[in-house]
């Protein structure tokens, strides 16, 4: 971004009044933070009055596409420390308690037993491990089965194919026939 022509607050004001939309292309977030810090230093942000600070804040929002809250947070960081440093989080979030093999094993178990309730499935896993000595089922009783069985689990739902036969009522509706024959209807007087 070449904004070297904008040296005064009046030029920034004219720029903001004269432009409709501006696209700002910086390839990395670190470069965007460097530009933002350079802009705050160039206009001596900490020495400006309230109206001019608002002008610079609008200028930054317009060029970066950042939200007002994010610009405010970055300016606060600049005021406290005198520079902008990107704080990158590299955590993965929540750790999965179950593995892909656990989901596949549970899908096979549900396939064999016609998808029982969570407690019944847990009991089956406990019996498979304790009574029949199948070591594959050692972890499953301690896991929360509904979280494995949810539609969000792609491993489980990709393995599990459940088809239900449509009820007689739905079949009759699909064929354009009344859901109940006239003999079974209750008529009110």
One Martini backbone bead per residue (centre of mass of N, CA, C, O) as a GRO file, in nm:
protein
  189
    1UNK     BB    1   0.093   0.038   0.026
    2UNK     BB    2   0.058   0.374  -0.106
    3UNK     BB    3   0.050   0.652   0.144
    4UNK     BB    4   0.255   0.906   0.110
    5UNK     BB    5   0.052   1.146   0.035
    6UNK     BB    6  -0.049   1.107   0.330
    7UNK     BB    7   0.032   1.361   0.582
    8UNK     BB    8  -0.245   1.478   0.660
    9UNK     BB    9  -0.556   1.517   0.796
   10UNK     BB   10  -0.689   1.652   0.549
   11UNK     BB   11  -0.616   1.427   0.348
   12UNK     BB   12  -0.772   1.208   0.496
   13UNK     BB   13  -1.048   1.343   0.483
   14UNK     BB   14  -1.061   1.356   0.172
   15UNK     BB   15  -1.029   1.056   0.126
   16UNK     BB   16  -1.289   0.965   0.282
   17UNK     BB   17  -1.490   1.147   0.110
   18UNK     BB   18  -1.387   1.040  -0.195
   19UNK     BB   19  -1.438   0.738  -0.120
   20UNK     BB   20  -1.597   0.443  -0.145
   21UNK     BB   21  -1.398   0.199  -0.233
   22UNK     BB   22  -1.138  -0.006  -0.081
   23UNK     BB   23  -0.861  -0.204  -0.153
   24UNK     BB   24  -0.660  -0.412   0.068
   25UNK     BB   25  -0.332  -0.552  -0.009
   26UNK     BB   26  -0.199  -0.785   0.218
   27UNK     BB   27  -0.041  -1.087   0.257
   28UNK     BB   28   0.001  -1.026   0.570
   29UNK     BB   29  -0.054  -0.968   0.901
   30UNK     BB   30   0.220  -0.850   0.976
   31UNK     BB   31   0.214  -0.625   0.761
   32UNK     BB   32  -0.045  -0.491   0.864
   33UNK     BB   33   0.069  -0.418   1.143
   34UNK     BB   34   0.301  -0.241   1.040
   35UNK     BB   35   0.122  -0.034   0.895
   36UNK     BB   36  -0.043   0.051   1.140
   37UNK     BB   37   0.195   0.154   1.308
   38UNK     BB   38   0.298   0.359   1.104
   39UNK     BB   39   0.040   0.531   1.102
   40UNK     BB   40   0.039   0.607   1.404
   41UNK     BB   41   0.318   0.746   1.396
   42UNK     BB   42   0.282   0.950   1.161
   43UNK     BB   43   0.016   1.090   1.322
   44UNK     BB   44   0.046   1.099   1.625
   45UNK     BB   45  -0.192   0.965   1.794
   46UNK     BB   46  -0.139   1.043   2.105
   47UNK     BB   47  -0.161   1.373   2.027
   48UNK     BB   48  -0.446   1.369   1.956
   49UNK     BB   49  -0.753   1.440   1.928
   50UNK     BB   50  -1.058   1.296   1.927
   51UNK     BB   51  -1.142   1.356   1.631
   52UNK     BB   52  -0.872   1.260   1.499
   53UNK     BB   53  -0.881   0.973   1.605
   54UNK     BB   54  -1.141   0.900   1.454
   55UNK     BB   55  -1.023   0.945   1.172
   56UNK     BB   56  -0.797   0.732   1.187
   57UNK     BB   57  -0.980   0.496   1.252
   58UNK     BB   58  -1.142   0.509   0.985
   59UNK     BB   59  -0.901   0.475   0.798
   60UNK     BB   60  -0.817   0.196   0.899
   61UNK     BB   61  -1.086   0.051   0.850
   62UNK     BB   62  -1.104   0.103   0.543
   63UNK     BB   63  -0.821  -0.034   0.461
   64UNK     BB   64  -0.843  -0.316   0.632
   65UNK     BB   65  -1.144  -0.422   0.738
   66UNK     BB   66  -1.173  -0.376   1.018
   67UNK     BB   67  -1.319  -0.360   1.301
   68UNK     BB   68  -1.383  -0.145   1.550
   69UNK     BB   69  -1.288  -0.336   1.780
   70UNK     BB   70  -1.013  -0.411   1.658
   71UNK     BB   71  -0.897  -0.129   1.634
   72UNK     BB   72  -0.923  -0.059   1.933
   73UNK     BB   73  -0.738  -0.286   2.034
   74UNK     BB   74  -0.482  -0.199   1.875
   75UNK     BB   75  -0.462   0.088   1.990
   76UNK     BB   76  -0.435   0.003   2.283
   77UNK     BB   77  -0.170  -0.149   2.241
   78UNK     BB   78  -0.011   0.096   2.141
   79UNK     BB   79  -0.047   0.274   2.393
   80UNK     BB   80   0.089   0.080   2.598
   81UNK     BB   81   0.365  -0.017   2.415
   82UNK     BB   82   0.426   0.138   2.120
   83UNK     BB   83   0.324  -0.133   1.975
   84UNK     BB   84   0.268  -0.399   1.733
   85UNK     BB   85   0.169  -0.733   1.826
   86UNK     BB   86   0.124  -1.044   1.723
   87UNK     BB   87  -0.104  -1.281   1.862
   88UNK     BB   88  -0.050  -1.616   1.832
   89UNK     BB   89  -0.252  -1.897   1.804
   90UNK     BB   90  -0.170  -2.269   1.838
   91UNK     BB   91  -0.410  -2.405   1.922
   92UNK     BB   92  -0.649  -2.679   1.877
   93UNK     BB   93  -0.829  -2.700   2.116
   94UNK     BB   94  -1.005  -2.960   2.131
   95UNK     BB   95  -0.971  -3.275   2.249
   96UNK     BB   96  -0.990  -3.590   2.156
   97UNK     BB   97  -1.105  -3.894   2.307
   98UNK     BB   98  -1.132  -4.019   2.029
   99UNK     BB   99  -1.096  -4.231   1.768
  100UNK     BB  100  -1.139  -4.362   1.465
  101UNK     BB  101  -1.165  -4.654   1.566
  102UNK     BB  102  -1.394  -4.602   1.766
  103UNK     BB  103  -1.605  -4.512   1.555
  104UNK     BB  104  -1.598  -4.773   1.385
  105UNK     BB  105  -1.673  -4.969   1.614
  106UNK     BB  106  -1.946  -4.836   1.683
  107UNK     BB  107  -2.074  -4.866   1.404
  108UNK     BB  108  -2.064  -5.177   1.400
  109UNK     BB  109  -2.231  -5.219   1.656
  110UNK     BB  110  -2.487  -5.069   1.556
  111UNK     BB  111  -2.534  -5.248   1.310
  112UNK     BB  112  -2.581  -5.514   1.474
  113UNK     BB  113  -2.799  -5.359   1.700
  114UNK     BB  114  -2.980  -5.120   1.588
  115UNK     BB  115  -2.937  -4.870   1.750
  116UNK     BB  116  -2.904  -4.805   2.048
  117UNK     BB  117  -2.881  -4.678   2.326
  118UNK     BB  118  -2.637  -4.543   2.510
  119UNK     BB  119  -2.646  -4.735   2.763
  120UNK     BB  120  -2.660  -4.999   2.596
  121UNK     BB  121  -2.396  -4.959   2.445
  122UNK     BB  122  -2.217  -4.943   2.693
  123UNK     BB  123  -2.283  -5.228   2.797
  124UNK     BB  124  -2.179  -5.382   2.551
  125UNK     BB  125  -1.885  -5.288   2.581
  126UNK     BB  126  -1.836  -5.399   2.863
  127UNK     BB  127  -1.894  -5.696   2.792
  128UNK     BB  128  -1.685  -5.730   2.567
  129UNK     BB  129  -1.447  -5.683   2.765
  130UNK     BB  130  -1.509  -5.846   3.037
  131UNK     BB  131  -1.636  -6.117   2.928
  132UNK     BB  132  -1.490  -6.156   2.623
  133UNK     BB  133  -1.201  -5.998   2.593
  134UNK     BB  134  -1.224  -5.738   2.411
  135UNK     BB  135  -0.984  -5.489   2.364
  136UNK     BB  136  -1.125  -5.283   2.172
  137UNK     BB  137  -1.352  -5.205   2.413
  138UNK     BB  138  -1.201  -5.050   2.646
  139UNK     BB  139  -1.274  -4.734   2.578
  140UNK     BB  140  -1.588  -4.702   2.520
  141UNK     BB  141  -1.728  -4.693   2.810
  142UNK     BB  142  -1.576  -4.403   2.879
  143UNK     BB  143  -1.737  -4.285   2.661
  144UNK     BB  144  -1.944  -4.067   2.485
  145UNK     BB  145  -2.153  -4.189   2.253
  146UNK     BB  146  -2.325  -3.953   2.129
  147UNK     BB  147  -2.071  -3.801   2.017
  148UNK     BB  148  -2.009  -4.031   1.813
  149UNK     BB  149  -2.316  -4.055   1.686
  150UNK     BB  150  -2.321  -3.806   1.558
  151UNK     BB  151  -2.352  -3.626   1.264
  152UNK     BB  152  -2.062  -3.488   1.293
  153UNK     BB  153  -1.945  -3.769   1.266
  154UNK     BB  154  -1.794  -3.878   0.984
  155UNK     BB  155  -1.694  -4.157   1.054
  156UNK     BB  156  -1.960  -4.275   1.150
  157UNK     BB  157  -2.156  -4.187   0.913
  158UNK     BB  158  -1.979  -4.326   0.686
  159UNK     BB  159  -2.024  -4.625   0.807
  160UNK     BB  160  -2.323  -4.566   0.857
  161UNK     BB  161  -2.618  -4.749   0.734
  162UNK     BB  162  -2.953  -4.626   0.753
  163UNK     BB  163  -3.259  -4.792   0.679
  164UNK     BB  164  -3.599  -4.701   0.638
  165UNK     BB  165  -3.907  -4.800   0.627
  166UNK     BB  166  -4.180  -4.685   0.520
  167UNK     BB  167  -4.467  -4.609   0.614
  168UNK     BB  168  -4.788  -4.664   0.527
  169UNK     BB  169  -4.879  -4.369   0.534
  170UNK     BB  170  -4.658  -4.251   0.347
  171UNK     BB  171  -4.721  -4.430   0.105
  172UNK     BB  172  -5.011  -4.329   0.063
  173UNK     BB  173  -4.940  -4.030   0.020
  174UNK     BB  174  -4.750  -4.075  -0.227
  175UNK     BB  175  -5.003  -4.210  -0.393
  176UNK     BB  176  -5.269  -4.024  -0.325
  177UNK     BB  177  -5.380  -4.142  -0.060
  178UNK     BB  178  -5.540  -4.187   0.201
  179UNK     BB  179  -5.416  -4.262   0.515
  180UNK     BB  180  -5.719  -4.352   0.573
  181UNK     BB  181  -5.959  -4.540   0.568
  182UNK     BB  182  -6.300  -4.501   0.590
  183UNK     BB  183  -6.352  -4.724   0.809
  184UNK     BB  184  -6.146  -4.584   1.043
  185UNK     BB  185  -6.303  -4.339   1.074
  186UNK     BB  186  -6.394  -4.071   1.279
  187UNK     BB  187  -6.708  -3.943   1.340
  188UNK     BB  188  -6.856  -3.634   1.400
  189UNK     BB  189  -7.173  -3.489   1.527
   0.00000   0.00000   0.00000
